[in-house]
Amino acid sequence: NAHTTASDALWAGCPVLTILGSTFAGRVAASLVTAAGLPELVVPTVADYVKRAISLAGDGAARSRLAQHLAGPGRDSALFDTVRTTRSLERAYTTMAEQHRRGVRESFRV
């Protein structure tokens, strides 16, 4: 459920290991980690989480690689591109407003 905490950790360059949950809140950290380009830090079960955490605890090179990713190529991801995210959100709002003015009603299925 690490909305702000996971985001802050990633912005600070700290990799986040997470379990993919079944609820919106449970999927937030997985989405953030994936957006930062580190999908290998999303695991499906508690057993996988423990196994991966123990593995990372004993592998300084792997932890360093993850941190370097966040400091380097990970910084180019959508997660850290505030300007691009803002522009995309503005376009979405404009599109929705235009559709509303034209009377267009969209149905979305999740």
The first five atom37 places (N, CA, C, CB, O) and aatype in JSON, in Angstrom:
{
  "aatype": [2, 0, 8, 16, 16, 0, 15, 3, 0, 10, 17, 0, 7, 4, 14, 19, 10, 16, 9, 10, 7, 15, 16, 13, 0, 7, 1, 19, 0, 0, 15, 10, 19, 16, 0, 0, 7, 10, 14, 6, 10, 19, 19, 14, 16, 19, 0, 3, 18, 19, 11, 1, 0, 9, 15, 10, 0, 7, 3, 7, 0, 0, 1, 15, 1, 10, 0, 5, 8, 10, 0, 7, 14, 7, 1, 3, 15, 0, 10, 13, 3, 16, 19, 1, 16, 16, 1, 15, 10, 6, 1, 0, 18, 16, 16, 12, 0, 6, 5, 8, 1, 1, 7, 19, 1, 6, 15, 13, 1, 19],
  "atom_mask": [
    [1, 1, 1, 1, 1],
    [1, 1, 1, 1, 1],
    [1, 1, 1, 1, 1],
    [1, 1, 1, 1, 1],
    [1, 1, 1, 1, 1],
    [1, 1, 1, 1, 1],
    [1, 1, 1, 1, 1],
    [1, 1, 1, 1, 1],
    [1, 1, 1, 1, 1],
    [1, 1, 1, 1, 1],
    [1, 1, 1, 1, 1],
    [1, 1, 1, 1, 1],
    [1, 1, 1, 0, 1],
    [1, 1, 1, 1, 1],
    [1, 1, 1, 1, 1],
    [1, 1, 1, 1, 1],
    [1, 1, 1, 1, 1],
    [1, 1, 1, 1, 1],
    [1, 1, 1, 1, 1],
    [1, 1, 1, 1, 1],
    [1, 1, 1, 0, 1],
    [1, 1, 1, 1, 1],
    [1, 1, 1, 1, 1],
    [1, 1, 1, 1, 1],
    [1, 1, 1, 1, 1],
    [1, 1, 1, 0, 1],
    [1, 1, 1, 1, 1],
    [1, 1, 1, 1, 1],
    [1, 1, 1, 1, 1],
    [1, 1, 1, 1, 1],
    [1, 1, 1, 1, 1],
    [1, 1, 1, 1, 1],
    [1, 1, 1, 1, 1],
    [1, 1, 1, 1, 1],
    [1, 1, 1, 1, 1],
    [1, 1, 1, 1, 1],
    [1, 1, 1, 0, 1],
    [1, 1, 1, 1, 1],
    [1, 1, 1, 1, 1],
    [1, 1, 1, 1, 1],
    [1, 1, 1, 1, 1],
    [1, 1, 1, 1, 1],
    [1, 1, 1, 1, 1],
    [1, 1, 1, 1, 1],
    [1, 1, 1, 1, 1],
    [1, 1, 1, 1, 1],
    [1, 1, 1, 1, 1],
    [1, 1, 1, 1, 1],
    [1, 1, 1, 1, 1],
    [1, 1, 1, 1, 1],
    [1, 1, 1, 1, 1],
    [1, 1, 1, 1, 1],
    [1, 1, 1, 1, 1],
    [1, 1, 1, 1, 1],
    [1, 1, 1, 1, 1],
    [1, 1, 1, 1, 1],
    [1, 1, 1, 1, 1],
    [1, 1, 1, 0, 1],
    [1, 1, 1, 1, 1],
    [1, 1, 1, 0, 1],
    [1, 1, 1, 1, 1],
    [1, 1, 1, 1, 1],
    [1, 1, 1, 1, 1],
    [1, 1, 1, 1, 1],
    [1, 1, 1, 1, 1],
    [1, 1, 1, 1, 1],
    [1, 1, 1, 1, 1],
    [1, 1, 1, 1, 1],
    [1, 1, 1, 1, 1],
    [1, 1, 1, 1, 1],
    [1, 1, 1, 1, 1],
    [1, 1, 1, 0, 1],
    [1, 1, 1, 1, 1],
    [1, 1, 1, 0, 1],
    [1, 1, 1, 1, 1],
    [1, 1, 1, 1, 1],
    [1, 1, 1, 1, 1],
    [1, 1, 1, 1, 1],
    [1, 1, 1, 1, 1],
    [1, 1, 1, 1, 1],
    [1, 1, 1, 1, 1],
    [1, 1, 1, 1, 1],
    [1, 1, 1, 1, 1],
    [1, 1, 1, 1, 1],
    [1, 1, 1, 1, 1],
    [1, 1, 1, 1, 1],
    [1, 1, 1, 1, 1],
    [1, 1, 1, 1, 1],
    [1, 1, 1, 1, 1],
    [1, 1, 1, 1, 1],
    [1, 1, 1, 1, 1],
    [1, 1, 1, 1, 1],
    [1, 1, 1, 1, 1],
    [1, 1, 1, 1, 1],
    [1, 1, 1, 1, 1],
    [1, 1, 1, 1, 1],
    [1, 1, 1, 1, 1],
    [1, 1, 1, 1, 1],
    [1, 1, 1, 1, 1],
    [1, 1, 1, 1, 1],
    [1, 1, 1, 1, 1],
    [1, 1, 1, 1, 1],
    [1, 1, 1, 0, 1],
    [1, 1, 1, 1, 1],
    [1, 1, 1, 1, 1],
    [1, 1, 1, 1, 1],
    [1, 1, 1, 1, 1],
    [1, 1, 1, 1, 1],
    [1, 1, 1, 1, 1],
    [1, 1, 1, 1, 1]
  ],
  "atom_positions": [
    [[0.81, -1.19, 0.0], [0.0, 0.0, 0.0], [0.85, 1.26, 0.0], [-0.92, 0.0, 1.18], [0.42, 2.3, 0.5]],
    [[2.01, 1.18, -0.54], [3.0, 2.25, -0.42], [2.81, 3.34, -1.45], [4.38, 1.68, -0.54], [3.63, 3.49, -2.36]],
    [[1.75, 4.1, -1.33], [1.54, 5.2, -2.27], [2.69, 6.2, -2.16], [0.18, 5.91, -2.0], [3.58, 6.22, -3.01]],
    [[2.68, 7.01, -1.15], [3.66, 8.08, -0.99], [5.02, 7.53, -0.61], [3.2, 9.07, 0.05], [6.04, 7.99, -1.13]],
    [[5.06, 6.55, 0.28], [6.34, 6.01, 0.75], [7.15, 5.42, -0.39], [6.1, 4.96, 1.82], [8.34, 5.7, -0.51]],
    [[6.53, 4.6, -1.23], [7.25, 4.0, -2.35], [7.69, 5.07, -3.34], [6.38, 2.96, -3.06], [8.82, 5.03, -3.84]],
    [[6.83, 6.01, -3.62], [7.18, 7.08, -4.55], [8.35, 7.88, -4.02], [5.97, 8.0, -4.78], [9.31, 8.16, -4.75]],
    [[8.29, 8.26, -2.74], [9.4, 9.02, -2.14], [10.69, 8.23, -2.15], [9.04, 9.42, -0.7], [11.76, 8.78, -2.42]],
    [[10.61, 6.94, -1.84], [11.82, 6.1, -1.83], [12.44, 6.04, -3.23], [11.49, 4.68, -1.34], [13.65, 6.19, -3.37]],
    [[11.62, 5.83, -4.24], [12.14, 5.77, -5.61], [12.73, 7.1, -6.03], [11.03, 5.35, -6.59], [13.8, 7.14, -6.65]],
    [[12.06, 8.22, -5.7], [12.6, 9.54, -6.02], [13.95, 9.75, -5.33], [11.6, 10.64, -5.6], [14.82, 10.44, -5.86]],
    [[14.12, 9.16, -4.14], [15.38, 9.3, -3.4], [16.45, 8.33, -3.89], [15.14, 9.09, -1.92], [17.58, 8.35, -3.41]],
    [[16.08, 7.47, -4.85], [17.05, 6.51, -5.39], [17.1, 5.2, -4.64], [0.0, 0.0, 0.0], [18.05, 4.43, -4.82]],
    [[16.13, 4.93, -3.82], [16.08, 3.69, -3.04], [15.13, 2.7, -3.71], [15.62, 3.98, -1.57], [13.93, 2.96, -3.81]],
    [[15.65, 1.57, -4.17], [14.79, 0.56, -4.79], [13.74, 0.05, -3.8], [15.64, -0.61, -5.32], [13.98, 0.02, -2.59]],
    [[12.6, -0.35, -4.33], [11.48, -0.84, -3.5], [11.1, -2.23, -3.99], [10.25, 0.14, -3.57], [10.8, -2.43, -5.17]],
    [[11.11, -3.19, -3.07], [10.64, -4.54, -3.36], [9.19, -4.63, -2.9], [11.53, -5.63, -2.64], [8.86, -4.2, -1.8]],
    [[8.34, -5.17, -3.74], [6.92, -5.19, -3.4], [6.23, -6.45, -3.9], [6.22, -3.97, -3.97], [6.71, -7.13, -4.81]],
    [[5.1, -6.74, -3.27], [4.26, -7.85, -3.67], [3.08, -7.28, -4.46], [3.77, -8.69, -2.43], [2.46, -6.3, -4.04]],
    [[2.78, -7.88, -5.59], [1.64, -7.45, -6.38], [0.36, -7.83, -5.66], [1.68, -8.07, -7.81], [0.08, -9.02, -5.47]],
    [[-0.42, -6.84, -5.26], [-1.65, -7.1, -4.54], [-2.83, -7.27, -5.48], [0.0, 0.0, 0.0], [-2.7, -7.18, -6.7]],
    [[-3.98, -7.52, -4.89], [-5.19, -7.72, -5.69], [-6.12, -6.51, -5.66], [-5.94, -8.96, -5.19], [-7.15, -6.5, -6.33]],
    [[-5.77, -5.48, -4.88], [-6.58, -4.28, -4.8], [-5.81, -3.11, -5.41], [-6.98, -3.97, -3.33], [-4.61, -3.2, -5.65]],
    [[-6.52, -2.01, -5.64], [-5.85, -0.82, -6.17], [-4.68, -0.44, -5.27], [-6.84, 0.36, -6.27], [-3.56, -0.26, -5.75]],
    [[-4.93, -0.31, -3.98], [-3.87, 0.08, -3.05], [-2.71, -0.91, -3.08], [-4.42, 0.21, -1.63], [-1.55, -0.52, -2.98]],
    [[-3.03, -2.17, -3.22], [-2.01, -3.2, -3.24], [-1.19, -3.23, -4.51], [0.0, 0.0, 0.0], [-0.13, -3.86, -4.56]],
    [[-1.67, -2.55, -5.54], [-0.95, -2.53, -6.81], [-0.16, -1.25, -7.04], [-1.91, -2.74, -7.96], [0.59, -1.15, -8.01]],
    [[-0.32, -0.26, -6.17], [0.33, 1.03, -6.39], [1.84, 0.9, -6.43], [-0.08, 2.01, -5.31], [2.47, 1.38, -7.38]],
    [[2.43, 0.28, -5.43], [3.89, 0.17, -5.41], [4.39, -0.61, -6.62], [4.35, -0.52, -4.11], [5.43, -0.28, -7.18]],
    [[3.65, -1.65, -7.03], [4.05, -2.41, -8.22], [4.03, -1.53, -9.45], [3.12, -3.62, -8.42], [4.92, -1.62, -10.29]],
    [[3.03, -0.67, -9.57], [2.96, 0.25, -10.7], [4.12, 1.24, -10.68], [1.64, 1.0, -10.69], [4.72, 1.52, -11.72]],
    [[4.42, 1.77, -9.5], [5.52, 2.73, -9.39], [6.86, 2.1, -9.75], [5.58, 3.3, -7.96], [7.64, 2.67, -10.51]],
    [[7.11, 0.92, -9.19], [8.38, 0.23, -9.45], [8.51, -0.12, -10.93], [8.49, -1.05, -8.6], [9.58, 0.02, -11.51]],
    [[7.43, -0.58, -11.52], [7.44, -0.91, -12.95], [7.66, 0.33, -13.8], [6.13, -1.6, -13.35], [8.42, 0.3, -14.76]],
    [[7.0, 1.43, -13.44], [7.17, 2.68, -14.18], [8.61, 3.18, -14.1], [6.22, 3.75, -13.65], [9.1, 3.82, -15.02]],
    [[9.28, 2.88, -13.0], [10.68, 3.28, -12.85], [11.63, 2.35, -13.61], [11.07, 3.31, -11.37], [12.84, 2.58, -13.65]],
    [[11.07, 1.31, -14.21], [11.9, 0.4, -15.0], [12.49, -0.76, -14.23], [0.0, 0.0, 0.0], [13.49, -1.35, -14.66]],
    [[11.89, -1.1, -13.09], [12.41, -2.21, -12.28], [11.34, -3.26, -11.98], [12.99, -1.67, -10.97], [11.07, -3.56, -10.82]],
    [[10.72, -3.8, -13.02], [9.64, -4.77, -12.79], [10.11, -6.03, -12.07], [9.02, -5.16, -14.11], [9.29, -6.76, -11.51]],
    [[11.41, -6.3, -12.06], [11.92, -7.48, -11.35], [11.77, -7.34, -9.83], [13.39, -7.71, -11.71], [11.99, -8.31, -9.11]],
    [[11.41, -6.16, -9.35], [11.21, -5.95, -7.92], [9.75, -6.14, -7.51], [11.67, -4.57, -7.53], [9.39, -5.88, -6.36]],
    [[8.92, -6.59, -8.44], [7.52, -6.92, -8.14], [7.41, -8.44, -8.12], [6.53, -6.28, -9.2], [7.69, -9.11, -9.12]],
    [[7.0, -8.97, -6.98], [6.89, -10.43, -6.85], [5.43, -10.8, -6.57], [7.82, -10.96, -5.72], [4.68, -9.98, -6.04]],
    [[5.02, -12.04, -6.91], [3.61, -12.41, -6.79], [3.16, -12.91, -5.42], [3.31, -13.46, -7.78], [1.98, -12.83, -5.1]],
    [[4.08, -13.42, -4.6], [3.67, -14.03, -3.33], [4.59, -13.61, -2.19], [3.66, -15.57, -3.46], [5.68, -13.08, -2.41]],
    [[4.12, -13.86, -0.98], [4.93, -13.57, 0.2], [6.21, -14.42, 0.18], [4.12, -13.84, 1.5], [7.29, -13.93, 0.51]],
    [[6.08, -15.68, -0.21], [7.26, -16.55, -0.27], [8.29, -16.0, -1.25], [6.86, -17.99, -0.68], [9.49, -16.01, -0.97]],
    [[7.83, -15.51, -2.4], [8.74, -14.92, -3.38], [9.37, -13.63, -2.83], [8.01, -14.63, -4.69], [10.54, -13.34, -3.1]],
    [[8.59, -12.88, -2.08], [9.09, -11.64, -1.48], [10.24, -11.96, -0.51], [7.94, -10.9, -0.73], [11.29, -11.33, -0.56]],
    [[10.02, -12.92, 0.36], [11.04, -13.31, 1.33], [12.3, -13.8, 0.61], [10.51, -14.4, 2.28], [13.42, -13.42, 0.95]],
    [[12.1, -14.65, -0.38], [13.23, -15.21, -1.14], [14.02, -14.08, -1.82], [12.73, -16.22, -2.2], [15.25, -14.07, -1.76]],
    [[13.32, -13.16, -2.47], [13.98, -12.05, -3.18], [14.66, -11.09, -2.2], [12.96, -11.28, -4.04], [15.76, -10.61, -2.47]],
    [[14.02, -10.82, -1.06], [14.61, -9.93, -0.05], [15.9, -10.52, 0.5], [13.62, -9.67, 1.09], [16.89, -9.81, 0.66]],
    [[15.89, -11.81, 0.79], [17.1, -12.48, 1.29], [18.19, -12.46, 0.23], [16.78, -13.94, 1.71], [19.36, -12.21, 0.53]],
    [[17.8, -12.72, -1.01], [18.77, -12.69, -2.11], [19.41, -11.31, -2.24], [18.09, -13.09, -3.42], [20.63, -11.19, -2.36]],
    [[18.58, -10.26, -2.23], [19.1, -8.9, -2.35], [19.96, -8.51, -1.15], [17.96, -7.91, -2.51], [20.95, -7.79, -1.3]],
    [[19.58, -8.97, 0.03], [20.34, -8.64, 1.25], [21.77, -9.15, 1.15], [19.65, -9.23, 2.49], [22.7, -8.54, 1.69]],
    [[21.95, -10.27, 0.46], [23.28, -10.85, 0.34], [24.01, -10.49, -0.94], [0.0, 0.0, 0.0], [25.1, -11.01, -1.18]],
    [[23.45, -9.64, -1.75], [24.04, -9.33, -3.05], [24.21, -7.82, -3.22], [23.17, -9.9, -4.19], [23.36, -7.14, -3.8]],
    [[25.31, -7.32, -2.72], [25.6, -5.89, -2.8], [25.67, -5.38, -4.22], [0.0, 0.0, 0.0], [25.27, -4.25, -4.5]],
    [[26.15, -6.19, -5.13], [26.26, -5.78, -6.53], [24.86, -5.57, -7.13], [27.04, -6.82, -7.35], [24.64, -4.62, -7.88]],
    [[23.94, -6.46, -6.8], [22.57, -6.32, -7.32], [21.92, -5.07, -6.74], [21.73, -7.57, -6.97], [21.25, -4.33, -7.47]],
    [[22.1, -4.82, -5.44], [21.53, -3.61, -4.84], [22.13, -2.36, -5.46], [21.77, -3.6, -3.32], [21.43, -1.38, -5.69]],
    [[23.4, -2.4, -5.73], [24.08, -1.26, -6.36], [23.55, -1.03, -7.77], [25.6, -1.49, -6.39], [23.34, 0.11, -8.18]],
    [[23.34, -2.12, -8.52], [22.81, -2.0, -9.88], [21.43, -1.37, -9.87], [22.76, -3.37, -10.56], [21.12, -0.53, -10.71]],
    [[20.6, -1.77, -8.92], [19.25, -1.21, -8.81], [19.31, 0.28, -8.49], [18.45, -1.96, -7.73], [18.6, 1.08, -9.1]],
    [[20.15, 0.65, -7.55], [20.3, 2.07, -7.19], [20.86, 2.87, -8.36], [21.21, 2.22, -5.96], [20.42, 4.0, -8.6]],
    [[21.82, 2.29, -9.08], [22.39, 2.99, -10.25], [21.33, 3.17, -11.33], [23.6, 2.2, -10.82], [21.31, 4.19, -12.01]],
    [[20.46, 2.2, -11.48], [19.39, 2.33, -12.46], [18.5, 3.53, -12.11], [18.54, 1.04, -12.52], [18.15, 4.33, -12.98]],
    [[18.15, 3.64, -10.83], [17.3, 4.76, -10.41], [18.0, 6.11, -10.57], [16.86, 4.57, -8.96], [17.35, 7.12, -10.83]],
    [[19.31, 6.12, -10.42], [20.07, 7.37, -10.58], [20.34, 7.7, -12.04], [21.39, 7.28, -9.81], [20.57, 8.85, -12.39]],
    [[20.32, 6.67, -12.9], [20.65, 6.87, -14.31], [19.44, 6.7, -15.21], [0.0, 0.0, 0.0], [18.59, 7.58, -15.27]],
    [[19.37, 5.56, -15.91], [18.28, 5.37, -16.88], [16.89, 5.42, -16.28], [18.46, 4.06, -17.58], [15.94, 5.81, -16.96]],
    [[16.75, 5.04, -15.03], [15.44, 5.11, -14.39], [14.91, 6.53, -14.3], [0.0, 0.0, 0.0], [13.7, 6.74, -14.28]],
    [[15.81, 7.5, -14.23], [15.41, 8.91, -14.16], [14.72, 9.37, -15.44], [16.63, 9.8, -13.9], [13.99, 10.36, -15.44]],
    [[14.93, 8.65, -16.52], [14.3, 9.0, -17.8], [12.91, 8.38, -17.95], [15.18, 8.56, -18.95], [12.24, 8.6, -18.96]],
    [[12.48, 7.62, -16.95], [11.18, 6.96, -17.04], [10.05, 7.95, -16.82], [11.08, 5.82, -16.01], [10.25, 9.07, -16.33]],
    [[8.87, 7.52, -17.19], [7.67, 8.36, -17.02], [7.44, 8.74, -15.57], [6.44, 7.65, -17.57], [6.91, 9.81, -15.28]],
    [[7.82, 7.87, -14.65], [7.61, 8.14, -13.23], [8.27, 9.45, -12.8], [8.14, 6.99, -12.4], [7.73, 10.18, -11.97]],
    [[9.44, 9.74, -13.35], [10.19, 10.91, -12.94], [10.03, 12.1, -13.89], [11.64, 10.56, -12.82], [10.61, 13.16, -13.66]],
    [[9.26, 11.93, -14.94], [9.08, 13.0, -15.92], [7.81, 13.79, -15.61], [9.03, 12.42, -17.37], [6.76, 13.56, -16.21]],
    [[7.93, 14.7, -14.67], [6.77, 15.47, -14.2], [6.18, 16.32, -15.32], [7.17, 16.36, -13.04], [4.95, 16.43, -15.42]],
    [[7.01, 16.9, -16.14], [6.51, 17.75, -17.23], [5.67, 16.93, -18.2], [7.68, 18.42, -17.97], [4.57, 17.34, -18.57]],
    [[6.2, 15.78, -18.62], [5.45, 14.93, -19.56], [4.14, 14.43, -18.94], [6.31, 13.73, -19.99], [3.11, 14.4, -19.61]],
    [[4.19, 14.05, -17.67], [2.99, 13.58, -17.0], [1.95, 14.7, -16.92], [3.33, 13.07, -15.6], [0.77, 14.46, -17.15]],
    [[2.4, 15.9, -16.58], [1.49, 17.04, -16.5], [0.86, 17.33, -17.85], [2.22, 18.28, -15.99], [-0.35, 17.54, -17.93]],
    [[1.65, 17.33, -18.91], [1.12, 17.59, -20.25], [0.12, 16.52, -20.66], [2.26, 17.65, -21.27], [-0.91, 16.83, -21.26]],
    [[0.4, 15.27, -20.35], [-0.52, 14.18, -20.68], [-1.83, 14.33, -19.93], [0.11, 12.82, -20.37], [-2.9, 14.11, -20.5]],
    [[-1.76, 14.7, -18.67], [-2.97, 14.9, -17.88], [-3.78, 16.08, -18.42], [-2.61, 15.12, -16.4], [-5.0, 16.02, -18.49]],
    [[-3.09, 17.15, -18.79], [-3.78, 18.3, -19.38], [-4.49, 17.93, -20.67], [-2.78, 19.44, -19.63], [-5.62, 18.36, -20.92]],
    [[-3.83, 17.11, -21.52], [-4.45, 16.65, -22.77], [-5.69, 15.79, -22.47], [-3.45, 15.85, -23.62], [-6.71, 15.9, -23.16]],
    [[-5.59, 14.95, -21.46], [-6.74, 14.11, -21.1], [-7.91, 14.97, -20.64], [-6.35, 13.1, -19.99], [-9.05, 14.73, -21.02]],
    [[-7.63, 15.98, -19.82], [-8.7, 16.88, -19.37], [-9.32, 17.63, -20.54], [-8.16, 17.87, -18.33], [-10.54, 17.78, -20.62]],
    [[-8.48, 18.11, -21.44], [-8.99, 18.83, -22.61], [-9.86, 17.92, -23.46], [-7.82, 19.38, -23.44], [-10.93, 18.33, -23.92]],
    [[-9.41, 16.7, -23.67], [-10.19, 15.73, -24.46], [-11.53, 15.45, -23.8], [-9.4, 14.42, -24.63], [-12.56, 15.41, -24.47]],
    [[-11.52, 15.25, -22.48], [-12.77, 14.98, -21.77], [-13.72, 16.17, -21.86], [-12.49, 14.65, -20.3], [-14.93, 16.0, -22.06]],
    [[-13.19, 17.37, -21.72], [-14.03, 18.58, -21.8], [-14.63, 18.71, -23.2], [-13.22, 19.85, -21.44], [-15.81, 19.03, -23.34]],
    [[-13.81, 18.46, -24.24], [-14.31, 18.54, -25.62], [-15.38, 17.49, -25.87], [-13.16, 18.37, -26.62], [-16.39, 17.78, -26.52]],
    [[-15.19, 16.29, -25.37], [-16.18, 15.24, -25.53], [-17.48, 15.61, -24.81], [-15.64, 13.89, -25.01], [-18.57, 15.38, -25.33]],
    [[-17.36, 16.17, -23.64], [-18.55, 16.59, -22.89], [-19.33, 17.65, -23.67], [-18.16, 17.12, -21.49], [-20.55, 17.59, -23.77]],
    [[-18.6, 18.63, -24.2], [-19.27, 19.7, -24.96], [-19.97, 19.15, -26.2], [-18.25, 20.77, -25.38], [-21.01, 19.68, -26.6]],
    [[-19.43, 18.1, -26.81], [-20.04, 17.5, -28.0], [-21.1, 16.47, -27.62], [-18.96, 16.83, -28.87], [-21.78, 15.93, -28.5]],
    [[-21.26, 16.19, -26.33], [-22.25, 15.22, -25.89], [-21.81, 13.79, -26.05], [0.0, 0.0, 0.0], [-22.63, 12.87, -26.04]],
    [[-20.52, 13.57, -26.2], [-19.99, 12.21, -26.36], [-19.91, 11.56, -24.99], [-18.58, 12.23, -27.06], [-19.35, 12.11, -24.04]],
    [[-20.47, 10.38, -24.91], [-20.38, 9.61, -23.66], [-19.62, 8.34, -23.96], [-21.81, 9.29, -23.07], [-20.05, 7.52, -24.77]],
    [[-18.49, 8.18, -23.3], [-17.65, 7.0, -23.5], [-17.91, 5.99, -22.38], [-16.15, 7.4, -23.53], [-18.08, 6.37, -21.22]],
    [[-17.95, 4.74, -22.74], [-18.05, 3.67, -21.76], [-16.69, 3.0, -21.67], [-19.17, 2.64, -22.14], [-16.11, 2.6, -22.68]],
    [[-16.21, 2.87, -20.47], [-14.92, 2.23, -20.25], [-15.12, 1.01, -19.39], [-13.92, 3.2, -19.6], [-15.83, 1.04, -18.39]],
    [[-14.5, -0.05, -19.8], [-14.56, -1.28, -19.01], [-13.16, -1.57, -18.48], [-15.09, -2.48, -19.87], [-12.16, -1.44, -19.19]],
    [[-13.12, -1.95, -17.23], [-11.84, -2.27, -16.59], [-11.69, -3.76, -16.47], [-11.72, -1.61, -15.22], [-10.68, -4.24, -15.96]]
  ]
}
